Amino acid sequence: MIAANFTEFRTGLKKFLDEVENNHETLVIKRKSGKGAVVISLEEYNSIMET
């Protein structure tokens, strides 16, 4: 699992998405508010939806 704040994610978008897709990483994006989001590959998402 890798983590980044919103600014890091925005400036490194391609790098982070390549990591998620090519290395099956999970990316946690943290915001100043304490809320955040998780990015997973489409392949992982589809696998989760099948179960």
mmJSON file of the N, C-alpha and C atoms, coordinates in Angstrom:
{"data_MODEL":{"atom_site":{
"group_PDB":["ATOM","ATOM","ATOM","ATOM","ATOM","ATOM","ATOM","ATOM","ATOM","ATOM","ATOM","ATOM","ATOM","ATOM","ATOM","ATOM","ATOM","ATOM","ATOM","ATOM","ATOM","ATOM","ATOM","ATOM","ATOM","ATOM","ATOM","ATOM","ATOM","ATOM","ATOM","ATOM","ATOM","ATOM","ATOM","ATOM","ATOM","ATOM","ATOM","ATOM","ATOM","ATOM","ATOM","ATOM","ATOM","ATOM","ATOM","ATOM","ATOM","ATOM","ATOM","ATOM","ATOM","ATOM","ATOM","ATOM","ATOM","ATOM","ATOM","ATOM","ATOM","ATOM","ATOM","ATOM","ATOM","ATOM","ATOM","ATOM","ATOM","ATOM","ATOM","ATOM","ATOM","ATOM","ATOM","ATOM","ATOM","ATOM","ATOM","ATOM","ATOM","ATOM","ATOM","ATOM","ATOM","ATOM","ATOM","ATOM","ATOM","ATOM","ATOM","ATOM","ATOM","ATOM","ATOM","ATOM","ATOM","ATOM","ATOM","ATOM","ATOM","ATOM","ATOM","ATOM","ATOM","ATOM","ATOM","ATOM","ATOM","ATOM","ATOM","ATOM","ATOM","ATOM","ATOM","ATOM","ATOM","ATOM","ATOM","ATOM","ATOM","ATOM","ATOM","ATOM","ATOM","ATOM","ATOM","ATOM","ATOM","ATOM","ATOM","ATOM","ATOM","ATOM","ATOM","ATOM","ATOM","ATOM","ATOM","ATOM","ATOM","ATOM","ATOM","ATOM","ATOM","ATOM","ATOM","ATOM","ATOM","ATOM","ATOM","ATOM","ATOM"],
"id":[1,2,3,4,5,6,7,8,9,10,11,12,13,14,15,16,17,18,19,20,21,22,23,24,25,26,27,28,29,30,31,32,33,34,35,36,37,38,39,40,41,42,43,44,45,46,47,48,49,50,51,52,53,54,55,56,57,58,59,60,61,62,63,64,65,66,67,68,69,70,71,72,73,74,75,76,77,78,79,80,81,82,83,84,85,86,87,88,89,90,91,92,93,94,95,96,97,98,99,100,101,102,103,104,105,106,107,108,109,110,111,112,113,114,115,116,117,118,119,120,121,122,123,124,125,126,127,128,129,130,131,132,133,134,135,136,137,138,139,140,141,142,143,144,145,146,147,148,149,150,151,152,153],
"type_symbol":["N","C","C","N","C","C","N","C","C","N","C","C","N","C","C","N","C","C","N","C","C","N","C","C","N","C","C","N","C","C","N","C","C","N","C","C","N","C","C","N","C","C","N","C","C","N","C","C","N","C","C","N","C","C","N","C","C","N","C","C","N","C","C","N","C","C","N","C","C","N","C","C","N","C","C","N","C","C","N","C","C","N","C","C","N","C","C","N","C","C","N","C","C","N","C","C","N","C","C","N","C","C","N","C","C","N","C","C","N","C","C","N","C","C","N","C","C","N","C","C","N","C","C","N","C","C","N","C","C","N","C","C","N","C","C","N","C","C","N","C","C","N","C","C","N","C","C","N","C","C","N","C","C"],
"label_atom_id":["N","CA","C","N","CA","C","N","CA","C","N","CA","C","N","CA","C","N","CA","C","N","CA","C","N","CA","C","N","CA","C","N","CA","C","N","CA","C","N","CA","C","N","CA","C","N","CA","C","N","CA","C","N","CA","C","N","CA","C","N","CA","C","N","CA","C","N","CA","C","N","CA","C","N","CA","C","N","CA","C","N","CA","C","N","CA","C","N","CA","C","N","CA","C","N","CA","C","N","CA","C","N","CA","C","N","CA","C","N","CA","C","N","CA","C","N","CA","C","N","CA","C","N","CA","C","N","CA","C","N","CA","C","N","CA","C","N","CA","C","N","CA","C","N","CA","C","N","CA","C","N","CA","C","N","CA","C","N","CA","C","N","CA","C","N","CA","C","N","CA","C","N","CA","C","N","CA","C"],
"label_alt_id":[null,null,null,null,null,null,null,null,null,null,null,null,null,null,null,null,null,null,null,null,null,null,null,null,null,null,null,null,null,null,null,null,null,null,null,null,null,null,null,null,null,null,null,null,null,null,null,null,null,null,null,null,null,null,null,null,null,null,null,null,null,null,null,null,null,null,null,null,null,null,null,null,null,null,null,null,null,null,null,null,null,null,null,null,null,null,null,null,null,null,null,null,null,null,null,null,null,null,null,null,null,null,null,null,null,null,null,null,null,null,null,null,null,null,null,null,null,null,null,null,null,null,null,null,null,null,null,null,null,null,null,null,null,null,null,null,null,null,null,null,null,null,null,null,null,null,null,null,null,null,null,null,null],
"label_comp_id":["MET","MET","MET","ILE","ILE","ILE","ALA","ALA","ALA","ALA","ALA","ALA","ASN","ASN","ASN","PHE","PHE","PHE","THR","THR","THR","GLU","GLU","GLU","PHE","PHE","PHE","ARG","ARG","ARG","THR","THR","THR","GLY","GLY","GLY","LEU","LEU","LEU","LYS","LYS","LYS","LYS","LYS","LYS","PHE","PHE","PHE","LEU","LEU","LEU","ASP","ASP","ASP","GLU","GLU","GLU","VAL","VAL","VAL","GLU","GLU","GLU","ASN","ASN","ASN","ASN","ASN","ASN","HIS","HIS","HIS","GLU","GLU","GLU","THR","THR","THR","LEU","LEU","LEU","VAL","VAL","VAL","ILE","ILE","ILE","LYS","LYS","LYS","ARG","ARG","ARG","LYS","LYS","LYS","SER","SER","SER","GLY","GLY","GLY","LYS","LYS","LYS","GLY","GLY","GLY","ALA","ALA","ALA","VAL","VAL","VAL","VAL","VAL","VAL","ILE","ILE","ILE","SER","SER","SER","LEU","LEU","LEU","GLU","GLU","GLU","GLU","GLU","GLU","TYR","TYR","TYR","ASN","ASN","ASN","SER","SER","SER","ILE","ILE","ILE","MET","MET","MET","GLU","GLU","GLU","THR","THR","THR"],
"label_asym_id":["A","A","A","A","A","A","A","A","A","A","A","A","A","A","A","A","A","A","A","A","A","A","A","A","A","A","A","A","A","A","A","A","A","A","A","A","A","A","A","A","A","A","A","A","A","A","A","A","A","A","A","A","A","A","A","A","A","A","A","A","A","A","A","A","A","A","A","A","A","A","A","A","A","A","A","A","A","A","A","A","A","A","A","A","A","A","A","A","A","A","A","A","A","A","A","A","A","A","A","A","A","A","A","A","A","A","A","A","A","A","A","A","A","A","A","A","A","A","A","A","A","A","A","A","A","A","A","A","A","A","A","A","A","A","A","A","A","A","A","A","A","A","A","A","A","A","A","A","A","A","A","A","A"],
"label_entity_id":["1","1","1","1","1","1","1","1","1","1","1","1","1","1","1","1","1","1","1","1","1","1","1","1","1","1","1","1","1","1","1","1","1","1","1","1","1","1","1","1","1","1","1","1","1","1","1","1","1","1","1","1","1","1","1","1","1","1","1","1","1","1","1","1","1","1","1","1","1","1","1","1","1","1","1","1","1","1","1","1","1","1","1","1","1","1","1","1","1","1","1","1","1","1","1","1","1","1","1","1","1","1","1","1","1","1","1","1","1","1","1","1","1","1","1","1","1","1","1","1","1","1","1","1","1","1","1","1","1","1","1","1","1","1","1","1","1","1","1","1","1","1","1","1","1","1","1","1","1","1","1","1","1"],
"label_seq_id":[1,1,1,2,2,2,3,3,3,4,4,4,5,5,5,6,6,6,7,7,7,8,8,8,9,9,9,10,10,10,11,11,11,12,12,12,13,13,13,14,14,14,15,15,15,16,16,16,17,17,17,18,18,18,19,19,19,20,20,20,21,21,21,22,22,22,23,23,23,24,24,24,25,25,25,26,26,26,27,27,27,28,28,28,29,29,29,30,30,30,31,31,31,32,32,32,33,33,33,34,34,34,35,35,35,36,36,36,37,37,37,38,38,38,39,39,39,40,40,40,41,41,41,42,42,42,43,43,43,44,44,44,45,45,45,46,46,46,47,47,47,48,48,48,49,49,49,50,50,50,51,51,51],
"pdbx_PDB_ins_code":[null,null,null,null,null,null,null,null,null,null,null,null,null,null,null,null,null,null,null,null,null,null,null,null,null,null,null,null,null,null,null,null,null,null,null,null,null,null,null,null,null,null,null,null,null,null,null,null,null,null,null,null,null,null,null,null,null,null,null,null,null,null,null,null,null,null,null,null,null,null,null,null,null,null,null,null,null,null,null,null,null,null,null,null,null,null,null,null,null,null,null,null,null,null,null,null,null,null,null,null,null,null,null,null,null,null,null,null,null,null,null,null,null,null,null,null,null,null,null,null,null,null,null,null,null,null,null,null,null,null,null,null,null,null,null,null,null,null,null,null,null,null,null,null,null,null,null,null,null,null,null,null,null],
"Cartn_x":[0.851,0.0,0.893,0.518,1.232,0.256,0.794,-0.043,0.541,-0.341,0.08,-0.947,-0.492,-1.472,-1.985,-3.002,-3.645,-2.678,-1.824,-0.867,0.104,0.625,1.533,0.837,-0.407,-1.165,-1.371,-1.754,-2.017,-0.765,0.369,1.594,2.211,1.933,2.507,1.47,0.384,-0.75,-0.342,0.406,0.801,1.619,2.574,3.429,2.591,1.677,0.853,-0.073,-0.702,-1.6,-0.84,0.369,1.202,1.521,1.846,2.131,0.92,-0.247,-1.479,-1.757,-1.654,-1.989,-0.933,0.323,1.384,1.835,1.754,2.269,1.173,-0.075,-1.222,-1.164,-0.736,-0.674,-2.04,-2.267,-3.417,-2.887,-3.542,-3.106,-4.125,-3.667,-4.515,-4.169,-5.183,-4.993,-5.584,-4.727,-5.146,-5.38,-6.428,-6.731,-6.533,-6.372,-6.163,-7.316,-8.51,-9.699,-9.695,-8.762,-8.727,-9.454,-10.249,-10.938,-9.997,-10.372,-9.506,-10.211,-9.436,-9.957,-8.929,-9.403,-8.538,-8.635,-7.495,-7.449,-6.912,-7.655,-7.224,-7.333,-6.695,-6.754,-8.156,-8.472,-9.753,-9.875,-8.78,-8.775,-9.16,-8.588,-8.929,-10.374,-10.816,-12.202,-13.166,-12.923,-13.798,-13.811,-12.669,-12.586,-13.436,-13.386,-14.187,-15.673,-16.058,-17.463,-18.029,-17.181,-17.631,-18.007,-17.458,-17.718,-18.912],
"Cartn_y":[-1.175,0.0,1.233,2.207,3.475,4.581,5.646,6.761,8.064,9.007,10.324,11.344,12.568,13.615,14.096,14.945,15.36,16.068,16.92,17.651,16.693,15.724,14.732,13.93,13.558,12.793,13.597,14.835,15.69,15.873,16.13,16.374,15.088,13.955,12.685,11.717,12.237,11.414,10.22,10.452,9.359,8.311,8.756,7.832,6.968,7.59,6.846,5.863,6.296,5.395,4.244,4.497,3.412,2.396,2.874,1.978,1.112,1.734,1.011,-0.054,0.331,-0.589,-1.671,-1.297,-2.251,-3.127,-2.626,-3.359,-3.795,-3.661,-4.057,-3.417,-2.169,-1.426,-0.819,-0.567,0.202,1.559,2.61,3.971,4.643,5.173,5.941,7.41,8.206,9.648,10.326,11.037,11.695,13.18,13.717,15.137,15.821,17.124,17.883,17.706,17.521,17.375,16.067,15.18,13.878,12.814,13.263,12.327,11.935,10.941,10.518,9.588,8.976,8.048,6.954,5.867,4.745,4.504,4.291,3.994,2.576,1.775,0.419,0.252,-0.766,-1.005,-1.461,-1.283,-1.744,-3.252,-3.957,-5.414,-5.813,-5.136,-5.43,-5.085,-3.95,-3.519,-4.559,-4.995,-5.991,-7.287,-7.673,-8.876,-8.738,-7.583,-7.334,-7.38,-6.8,-6.744,-8.121,-9.048,-10.402,-11.194,-10.846,-11.624,-11.127],
"Cartn_z":[0.0,0.0,0.0,-0.799,-0.823,-0.443,0.104,0.539,0.027,-0.227,-0.692,-0.242,-0.029,0.215,-1.141,-1.115,-2.357,-3.303,-2.764,-3.602,-4.275,-3.522,-4.098,-5.197,-4.933,-5.916,-7.195,-7.038,-8.201,-9.051,-8.409,-9.178,-9.722,-9.096,-9.542,-10.071,-10.619,-11.03,-11.895,-12.951,-13.844,-13.103,-12.311,-11.56,-10.62,-9.887,-8.939,-9.649,-10.739,-11.455,-12.096,-12.568,-13.095,-12.001,-10.799,-9.666,-9.346,-9.297,-8.973,-10.028,-11.279,-12.365,-12.569,-12.632,-12.982,-11.828,-10.603,-9.44,-8.476,-8.892,-8.065,-6.679,-6.645,-5.386,-5.07,-3.806,-3.355,-2.941,-3.397,-3.102,-2.199,-1.087,-0.186,-0.369,-0.694,-0.865,0.362,1.092,2.326,2.071,2.702,2.569,3.917,3.884,5.119,6.097,5.577,6.416,7.199,6.871,7.524,6.716,5.758,4.882,3.763,3.021,1.934,0.988,0.129,-0.865,-1.106,-1.696,-2.028,-3.53,-4.173,-5.601,-5.766,-6.519,-6.856,-8.369,-8.892,-10.332,-10.73,-11.999,-12.524,-12.373,-12.57,-12.415,-10.986,-10.0,-8.605,-8.305,-8.804,-8.596,-9.165,-10.4,-11.024,-10.233,-9.692,-8.874,-7.613,-6.988,-5.786,-6.12,-7.249,-7.642,-7.974,-8.378,-8.7,-7.462,-6.316,-5.098,-4.351],
"occupancy":[1.0,1.0,1.0,1.0,1.0,1.0,1.0,1.0,1.0,1.0,1.0,1.0,1.0,1.0,1.0,1.0,1.0,1.0,1.0,1.0,1.0,1.0,1.0,1.0,1.0,1.0,1.0,1.0,1.0,1.0,1.0,1.0,1.0,1.0,1.0,1.0,1.0,1.0,1.0,1.0,1.0,1.0,1.0,1.0,1.0,1.0,1.0,1.0,1.0,1.0,1.0,1.0,1.0,1.0,1.0,1.0,1.0,1.0,1.0,1.0,1.0,1.0,1.0,1.0,1.0,1.0,1.0,1.0,1.0,1.0,1.0,1.0,1.0,1.0,1.0,1.0,1.0,1.0,1.0,1.0,1.0,1.0,1.0,1.0,1.0,1.0,1.0,1.0,1.0,1.0,1.0,1.0,1.0,1.0,1.0,1.0,1.0,1.0,1.0,1.0,1.0,1.0,1.0,1.0,1.0,1.0,1.0,1.0,1.0,1.0,1.0,1.0,1.0,1.0,1.0,1.0,1.0,1.0,1.0,1.0,1.0,1.0,1.0,1.0,1.0,1.0,1.0,1.0,1.0,1.0,1.0,1.0,1.0,1.0,1.0,1.0,1.0,1.0,1.0,1.0,1.0,1.0,1.0,1.0,1.0,1.0,1.0,1.0,1.0,1.0,1.0,1.0,1.0],
"B_iso_or_equiv":[0.0,0.0,0.0,0.0,0.0,0.0,0.0,0.0,0.0,0.0,0.0,0.0,0.0,0.0,0.0,0.0,0.0,0.0,0.0,0.0,0.0,0.0,0.0,0.0,0.0,0.0,0.0,0.0,0.0,0.0,0.0,0.0,0.0,0.0,0.0,0.0,0.0,0.0,0.0,0.0,0.0,0.0,0.0,0.0,0.0,0.0,0.0,0.0,0.0,0.0,0.0,0.0,0.0,0.0,0.0,0.0,0.0,0.0,0.0,0.0,0.0,0.0,0.0,0.0,0.0,0.0,0.0,0.0,0.0,0.0,0.0,0.0,0.0,0.0,0.0,0.0,0.0,0.0,0.0,0.0,0.0,0.0,0.0,0.0,0.0,0.0,0.0,0.0,0.0,0.0,0.0,0.0,0.0,0.0,0.0,0.0,0.0,0.0,0.0,0.0,0.0,0.0,0.0,0.0,0.0,0.0,0.0,0.0,0.0,0.0,0.0,0.0,0.0,0.0,0.0,0.0,0.0,0.0,0.0,0.0,0.0,0.0,0.0,0.0,0.0,0.0,0.0,0.0,0.0,0.0,0.0,0.0,0.0,0.0,0.0,0.0,0.0,0.0,0.0,0.0,0.0,0.0,0.0,0.0,0.0,0.0,0.0,0.0,0.0,0.0,0.0,0.0,0.0],
"pdbx_formal_charge":[null,null,null,null,null,null,null,null,null,null,null,null,null,null,null,null,null,null,null,null,null,null,null,null,null,null,null,null,null,null,null,null,null,null,null,null,null,null,null,null,null,null,null,null,null,null,null,null,null,null,null,null,null,null,null,null,null,null,null,null,null,null,null,null,null,null,null,null,null,null,null,null,null,null,null,null,null,null,null,null,null,null,null,null,null,null,null,null,null,null,null,null,null,null,null,null,null,null,null,null,null,null,null,null,null,null,null,null,null,null,null,null,null,null,null,null,null,null,null,null,null,null,null,null,null,null,null,null,null,null,null,null,null,null,null,null,null,null,null,null,null,null,null,null,null,null,null,null,null,null,null,null,null],
"auth_seq_id":[1,1,1,2,2,2,3,3,3,4,4,4,5,5,5,6,6,6,7,7,7,8,8,8,9,9,9,10,10,10,11,11,11,12,12,12,13,13,13,14,14,14,15,15,15,16,16,16,17,17,17,18,18,18,19,19,19,20,20,20,21,21,21,22,22,22,23,23,23,24,24,24,25,25,25,26,26,26,27,27,27,28,28,28,29,29,29,30,30,30,31,31,31,32,32,32,33,33,33,34,34,34,35,35,35,36,36,36,37,37,37,38,38,38,39,39,39,40,40,40,41,41,41,42,42,42,43,43,43,44,44,44,45,45,45,46,46,46,47,47,47,48,48,48,49,49,49,50,50,50,51,51,51],
"auth_comp_id":["MET","MET","MET","ILE","ILE","ILE","ALA","ALA","ALA","ALA","ALA","ALA","ASN","ASN","ASN","PHE","PHE","PHE","THR","THR","THR","GLU","GLU","GLU","PHE","PHE","PHE","ARG","ARG","ARG","THR","THR","THR","GLY","GLY","GLY","LEU","LEU","LEU","LYS","LYS","LYS","LYS","LYS","LYS","PHE","PHE","PHE","LEU","LEU","LEU","ASP","ASP","ASP","GLU","GLU","GLU","VAL","VAL","VAL","GLU","GLU","GLU","ASN","ASN","ASN","ASN","ASN","ASN","HIS","HIS","HIS","GLU","GLU","GLU","THR","THR","THR","LEU","LEU","LEU","VAL","VAL","VAL","ILE","ILE","ILE","LYS","LYS","LYS","ARG","ARG","ARG","LYS","LYS","LYS","SER","SER","SER","GLY","GLY","GLY","LYS","LYS","LYS","GLY","GLY","GLY","ALA","ALA","ALA","VAL","VAL","VAL","VAL","VAL","VAL","ILE","ILE","ILE","SER","SER","SER","LEU","LEU","LEU","GLU","GLU","GLU","GLU","GLU","GLU","TYR","TYR","TYR","ASN","ASN","ASN","SER","SER","SER","ILE","ILE","ILE","MET","MET","MET","GLU","GLU","GLU","THR","THR","THR"],
"auth_asym_id":["A","A","A","A","A","A","A","A","A","A","A","A","A","A","A","A","A","A","A","A","A","A","A","A","A","A","A","A","A","A","A","A","A","A","A","A","A","A","A","A","A","A","A","A","A","A","A","A","A","A","A","A","A","A","A","A","A","A","A","A","A","A","A","A","A","A","A","A","A","A","A","A","A","A","A","A","A","A","A","A","A","A","A","A","A","A","A","A","A","A","A","A","A","A","A","A","A","A","A","A","A","A","A","A","A","A","A","A","A","A","A","A","A","A","A","A","A","A","A","A","A","A","A","A","A","A","A","A","A","A","A","A","A","A","A","A","A","A","A","A","A","A","A","A","A","A","A","A","A","A","A","A","A"],
"auth_atom_id":["N","CA","C","N","CA","C","N","CA","C","N","CA","C","N","CA","C","N","CA","C","N","CA","C","N","CA","C","N","CA","C","N","CA","C","N","CA","C","N","CA","C","N","CA","C","N","CA","C","N","CA","C","N","CA","C","N","CA","C","N","CA","C","N","CA","C","N","CA","C","N","CA","C","N","CA","C","N","CA","C","N","CA","C","N","CA","C","N","CA","C","N","CA","C","N","CA","C","N","CA","C","N","CA","C","N","CA","C","N","CA","C","N","CA","C","N","CA","C","N","CA","C","N","CA","C","N","CA","C","N","CA","C","N","CA","C","N","CA","C","N","CA","C","N","CA","C","N","CA","C","N","CA","C","N","CA","C","N","CA","C","N","CA","C","N","CA","C","N","CA","C","N","CA","C","N","CA","C"],
"pdbx_PDB_model_num":[1,1,1,1,1,1,1,1,1,1,1,1,1,1,1,1,1,1,1,1,1,1,1,1,1,1,1,1,1,1,1,1,1,1,1,1,1,1,1,1,1,1,1,1,1,1,1,1,1,1,1,1,1,1,1,1,1,1,1,1,1,1,1,1,1,1,1,1,1,1,1,1,1,1,1,1,1,1,1,1,1,1,1,1,1,1,1,1,1,1,1,1,1,1,1,1,1,1,1,1,1,1,1,1,1,1,1,1,1,1,1,1,1,1,1,1,1,1,1,1,1,1,1,1,1,1,1,1,1,1,1,1,1,1,1,1,1,1,1,1,1,1,1,1,1,1,1,1,1,1,1,1,1]
}}}
